[in-house]
Amino acid sequence: MWQDCPRRRCIVLGCAIVCNTFNQPFSGPVHAYCTIVHKDRELGTELSPFYDPQELLNNPPKPADITLELLLASQTHLGHNTSLWNPMNARYIYGIRQGVHIISLEVTAAHLRRACRVVTGIAERGGLILFVGTRKGQDRCVVTAAKMAGGCHLFERWTAGALTNGHQILGNCKTKVVDEFDREVPGYEDNLADMPALKPDLVVCLNPLENWVLLHECSMNAVPTIGIVDTDANPTWVTYPIPANDDSLRCVHMIAGVLGRAAQEGKRERLQMALRGEVIYTANQLDPPGKTRNMATGGMGGDVHHKEAG
């Protein structure tokens, strides 16, 4: 019996097979069970390919990977009940099934590709992109997209007045000056103290219904916005709507990842052009270090001289 066992040092403890540290021969039932387990180990089917919830966060798809199959698998076509719909979304709706509106995947793909081109263009010109997602489970995809874009993220409640009254609310936030390679340039700390609060060049909102205050402030400050618009939302709240299911985390992760990849491509192109000495955007003009600006007249002051007491 000891010579016939394929695994001489395996015993059964509960439901697991572990190594027999005492190096003792098997008994009859244990030997039979061990033989069956090791003989049938290679039987069965392989679960490949299978859905990995972390794949959309660790390896988001690129804008070129947008297909109707990807959108269908991400549940972007599922809308809300017909009694909750907004009539302004009629052009995005494909039909009705069991009392639920179905969003057209072709329309979603077209609007998502358009949003990707907008994000790529802004990132290519050195713009600041803000990703906002305040619902539960959206924090990781928001942070991941912001890291790829080199922008900012927000996954908590928006502070009302951060754009319309930014000098009072965001006046103490740290700001830095960077060159065309995104490297910090020291010596401008005193100049930045008198500048107005920094505003984003684009806001990507994953749940517009809860952040209508943010979208209203963006419209008042001429800041373009991109948002996921479900069948119960108002598509006129955002500049570039993406008709999709905002209640599905898989759909939200997919859209945030695609937009983050688009911003990453624009940022990479901007850095490559900087290596060639090409700059296609207009940078903010600041006084050089050692100069002070006369805030009363708006003119340039002279050199700063430190007078010693004596």
C-alpha positions as CSV (number, residue, x, y, z in Angstrom):
1,M,0.0,0.0,0.0
2,W,2.9,2.4,0.7
3,Q,4.6,1.6,-2.6
4,D,1.4,2.2,-4.6
5,C,0.5,5.6,-3.2
6,P,1.4,8.4,-5.8
7,R,2.1,10.9,-3.0
8,R,3.7,9.1,-0.1
9,R,3.7,12.0,2.3
10,C,0.1,13.2,2.0
11,I,-2.7,12.8,4.5
12,V,-6.2,14.2,4.7
13,L,-7.0,16.7,7.5
14,G,-10.6,17.7,7.2
15,C,-11.0,18.7,3.5
16,A,-7.4,19.6,2.8
17,I,-4.4,17.5,1.8
18,V,-1.3,18.3,3.6
19,C,2.2,16.9,4.0
20,N,2.7,14.1,6.5
21,T,5.6,15.3,8.5
22,F,5.8,11.9,10.4
23,N,6.4,10.0,7.2
24,Q,4.0,7.3,8.1
25,P,2.2,4.9,5.6
26,F,-1.4,5.5,4.8
27,S,-4.4,3.5,5.9
28,G,-6.8,2.0,3.5
29,P,-9.5,4.8,3.2
30,V,-7.0,7.6,3.3
31,H,-4.9,5.9,0.6
32,A,-7.9,5.5,-1.6
33,Y,-9.0,9.1,-1.2
34,C,-5.5,10.4,-1.9
35,T,-5.3,8.4,-5.0
36,I,-8.6,9.6,-6.4
37,V,-7.8,13.2,-5.6
38,H,-4.4,13.2,-7.4
39,K,-5.7,11.2,-10.3
40,D,-8.6,13.6,-11.0
41,R,-6.7,16.8,-10.4
42,E,-6.3,17.5,-14.1
43,L,-10.0,16.9,-15.0
44,G,-12.5,19.7,-15.5
45,T,-12.7,22.9,-17.5
46,E,-10.5,26.0,-17.5
47,L,-12.1,29.3,-16.6
48,S,-10.3,31.3,-19.2
49,P,-11.0,34.0,-20.2
50,F,-13.0,35.1,-17.2
51,Y,-14.0,38.4,-15.7
52,D,-11.6,39.9,-13.3
53,P,-13.0,42.9,-11.3
54,Q,-9.6,44.4,-10.9
55,E,-8.7,44.3,-14.6
56,L,-10.4,47.6,-15.4
57,L,-8.5,49.3,-12.6
58,N,-5.1,47.7,-13.1
59,N,-5.1,47.7,-16.9
60,P,-7.8,50.0,-18.3
61,P,-8.7,49.8,-22.0
62,K,-7.4,52.3,-24.5
63,P,-9.6,54.5,-26.7
64,A,-8.8,52.3,-29.6
65,D,-10.2,49.3,-27.7
66,I,-13.7,50.7,-27.6
67,T,-16.0,48.2,-29.1
68,L,-19.7,47.4,-28.8
69,E,-18.8,44.1,-27.2
70,L,-16.9,45.9,-24.5
71,L,-19.7,48.3,-23.9
72,L,-22.2,45.5,-23.7
73,A,-20.1,43.5,-21.3
74,S,-19.8,46.6,-19.1
75,Q,-23.6,47.0,-18.9
76,T,-23.6,50.5,-20.4
77,H,-26.8,49.8,-22.2
78,L,-29.0,49.5,-19.1
79,G,-31.1,52.6,-18.3
80,H,-33.7,53.3,-15.7
81,N,-37.4,52.5,-15.6
82,T,-39.5,54.2,-18.2
83,S,-41.3,56.2,-15.5
84,L,-38.1,57.9,-14.4
85,W,-36.8,58.9,-17.8
86,N,-35.9,62.4,-18.9
87,P,-37.5,63.2,-22.3
88,M,-34.3,65.0,-23.4
89,N,-32.6,61.6,-23.6
90,A,-34.9,60.3,-26.3
91,R,-32.2,60.5,-28.9
92,Y,-29.9,58.2,-26.9
93,I,-32.5,55.5,-26.3
94,Y,-32.6,52.4,-28.5
95,G,-35.8,50.9,-27.1
96,I,-37.7,49.5,-24.1
97,R,-37.4,46.0,-22.6
98,Q,-39.5,44.9,-19.6
99,G,-40.2,48.4,-18.7
100,V,-36.5,49.5,-18.8
101,H,-35.0,51.9,-21.3
102,I,-32.1,50.5,-23.4
103,I,-29.4,52.9,-24.3
104,S,-28.0,52.6,-27.9
105,L,-24.5,51.3,-27.8
106,E,-23.5,52.9,-31.1
107,V,-24.5,56.3,-29.7
108,T,-22.5,55.6,-26.5
109,A,-19.4,54.5,-28.5
110,A,-19.6,57.7,-30.6
111,H,-19.9,60.0,-27.6
112,L,-17.2,58.2,-25.7
113,R,-14.8,58.5,-28.6
114,R,-15.6,62.2,-28.9
115,A,-14.9,62.6,-25.2
116,C,-11.6,60.8,-25.6
117,R,-10.5,63.2,-28.3
118,V,-11.4,66.2,-26.1
119,V,-9.4,64.8,-23.1
120,T,-6.4,64.0,-25.4
121,G,-6.4,67.5,-26.8
122,I,-6.6,69.2,-23.4
123,A,-3.8,67.0,-22.0
124,E,-1.7,67.6,-25.1
125,R,-1.9,71.3,-24.5
126,G,-0.9,71.1,-20.8
127,G,-4.4,71.5,-19.4
128,L,-5.5,70.5,-15.9
129,I,-8.1,67.8,-15.7
130,L,-10.2,67.1,-12.7
131,F,-11.9,63.7,-12.2
132,V,-14.9,63.6,-9.9
133,G,-16.7,60.6,-8.6
134,T,-18.5,60.8,-5.3
135,R,-20.5,57.6,-5.2
136,K,-19.5,54.5,-3.3
137,G,-16.9,52.4,-5.1
138,Q,-15.8,55.2,-7.6
139,D,-12.8,56.4,-5.6
140,R,-10.3,53.9,-6.9
141,C,-11.1,54.5,-10.6
142,V,-11.1,58.2,-10.1
143,V,-7.7,58.1,-8.4
144,T,-6.3,55.8,-11.1
145,A,-7.6,58.0,-14.0
146,A,-6.1,61.1,-12.3
147,K,-2.7,59.5,-11.9
148,M,-2.6,58.5,-15.6
149,A,-3.7,62.0,-16.7
150,G,-1.4,63.8,-14.2
151,G,-4.4,65.8,-13.0
152,C,-6.5,66.0,-9.8
153,H,-9.3,63.8,-8.3
154,L,-12.2,64.3,-6.0
155,F,-14.2,61.4,-4.5
156,E,-15.8,63.3,-1.6
157,R,-18.5,66.0,-1.5
158,W,-17.8,69.0,-3.6
159,T,-17.3,72.2,-1.6
160,A,-19.8,74.8,-2.9
161,G,-18.1,77.9,-4.1
162,A,-14.7,76.4,-4.9
163,L,-14.8,77.9,-8.4
164,T,-17.0,80.9,-8.0
165,N,-15.3,81.9,-4.7
166,G,-12.1,80.1,-5.1
167,H,-9.9,82.9,-3.7
168,Q,-11.5,82.5,-0.3
169,I,-11.9,78.7,-0.3
170,L,-8.8,77.6,-2.2
171,G,-6.6,80.5,-1.5
172,N,-4.3,78.6,1.0
173,C,-3.9,75.6,-1.3
174,K,-0.3,74.9,-2.4
175,T,0.5,75.7,-6.0
176,K,3.7,75.2,-7.9
177,V,5.2,76.3,-11.2
178,V,6.3,73.6,-13.7
179,D,8.1,73.7,-17.0
180,E,7.2,72.0,-20.3
181,F,8.5,68.7,-18.8
182,D,6.3,69.0,-15.7
183,R,9.3,69.7,-13.5
184,E,8.8,72.1,-10.7
185,V,10.6,75.4,-11.0
186,P,11.6,76.9,-7.7
187,G,11.6,80.5,-6.7
188,Y,8.1,81.5,-7.6
189,E,6.5,81.0,-4.1
190,D,6.1,84.8,-3.5
191,N,4.6,85.4,-6.9
192,L,2.0,82.6,-6.5
193,A,0.6,84.1,-3.3
194,D,-1.0,87.0,-5.2
195,M,-2.4,84.9,-8.1
196,P,-6.1,83.8,-8.2
197,A,-7.1,80.2,-7.3
198,L,-6.2,77.7,-10.0
199,K,-9.2,76.4,-12.0
200,P,-9.4,73.2,-14.0
201,D,-9.4,73.2,-17.8
202,L,-11.7,70.2,-17.9
203,V,-13.9,68.4,-15.4
204,V,-14.9,64.7,-15.8
205,C,-17.9,63.9,-13.6
206,L,-18.9,60.3,-13.2
207,N,-22.2,61.0,-11.4
208,P,-23.7,64.3,-12.5
209,L,-26.9,63.9,-10.5
210,E,-25.1,64.3,-7.1
211,N,-22.7,67.0,-8.4
212,W,-25.1,69.4,-10.0
213,V,-23.6,72.3,-7.9
214,L,-20.2,71.5,-9.4
215,L,-21.6,71.5,-13.0
216,H,-23.4,74.8,-12.4
217,E,-20.2,76.4,-11.2
218,C,-18.3,75.1,-14.2
219,S,-20.9,76.6,-16.5
220,M,-20.6,79.9,-14.8
221,N,-16.8,79.9,-15.2
222,A,-16.7,78.5,-18.8
223,V,-15.1,75.3,-17.7
224,P,-16.0,72.4,-20.1
225,T,-17.4,69.2,-18.6
226,I,-17.7,65.5,-19.5
227,G,-20.3,63.4,-17.7
228,I,-22.0,60.0,-17.7
229,V,-25.6,60.7,-18.4
230,D,-28.2,58.0,-17.6
231,T,-31.8,58.1,-18.9
232,D,-33.0,59.9,-15.7
233,A,-30.4,62.7,-16.0
234,N,-30.4,66.0,-17.9
235,P,-27.8,65.9,-20.7
236,T,-27.6,69.7,-20.9
237,W,-25.9,69.8,-17.6
238,V,-22.6,68.8,-19.2
239,T,-20.8,70.0,-22.2
240,Y,-19.9,66.5,-23.6
241,P,-22.4,63.9,-22.4
242,I,-21.7,60.2,-22.5
243,P,-25.0,58.2,-22.4
244,A,-24.4,55.2,-20.3
245,N,-25.4,53.4,-17.1
246,D,-24.1,55.4,-14.1
247,D,-25.3,52.8,-11.6
248,S,-22.9,50.0,-12.8
249,L,-19.4,50.2,-11.2
250,R,-18.1,48.1,-14.1
251,C,-19.4,50.7,-16.6
252,V,-18.0,53.6,-14.6
253,H,-14.6,51.9,-14.2
254,M,-14.5,51.3,-17.9
255,I,-15.3,54.9,-18.9
256,A,-13.0,56.4,-16.3
257,G,-10.2,54.1,-17.4
258,V,-10.7,54.9,-21.1
259,L,-10.7,58.7,-20.4
260,G,-7.6,58.3,-18.2
261,R,-5.8,56.4,-21.0
262,A,-6.8,59.2,-23.5
263,A,-5.3,61.8,-21.2
264,Q,-2.2,59.7,-20.8
265,E,-1.7,59.6,-24.6
266,G,-2.1,63.3,-24.8
267,K,0.4,63.9,-22.0
268,R,2.9,61.5,-23.7
269,E,2.6,63.4,-26.9
270,R,3.1,66.7,-25.2
271,L,6.3,65.5,-23.5
272,Q,7.6,64.1,-26.8
273,M,7.0,67.5,-28.5
274,A,8.8,69.2,-25.6
275,L,11.8,67.0,-26.3
276,R,11.8,68.3,-29.8
277,G,11.5,71.9,-28.6
278,E,7.8,72.3,-29.7
279,V,5.3,73.9,-27.3
280,I,1.8,74.3,-28.7
281,Y,0.1,75.8,-25.7
282,T,0.4,79.3,-24.1
283,A,1.8,79.2,-20.6
284,N,0.7,81.6,-17.8
285,Q,3.1,84.5,-17.6
286,L,4.7,85.1,-14.2
287,D,7.2,87.5,-13.0
288,P,10.7,86.0,-12.8
289,P,12.1,85.3,-9.4
290,G,13.5,88.4,-7.7
291,K,10.8,90.6,-9.2
292,T,7.6,91.9,-7.5
293,R,4.4,93.0,-9.1
294,N,2.7,96.2,-8.2
295,M,-0.8,95.0,-7.5
296,A,-2.2,98.5,-7.5
297,T,-1.0,99.4,-11.0
298,G,-0.5,95.9,-12.4
299,G,3.0,96.8,-13.5
300,M,6.4,95.2,-12.9
301,G,8.3,96.3,-9.9
302,G,12.0,96.5,-9.6
303,D,14.5,94.1,-8.2
304,V,14.0,93.2,-4.6
305,H,16.8,94.5,-2.4
306,H,17.2,93.5,1.2
307,K,18.3,96.3,3.3
308,E,20.4,95.5,6.3
309,A,19.8,97.3,9.6
310,G,22.7,99.3,10.9
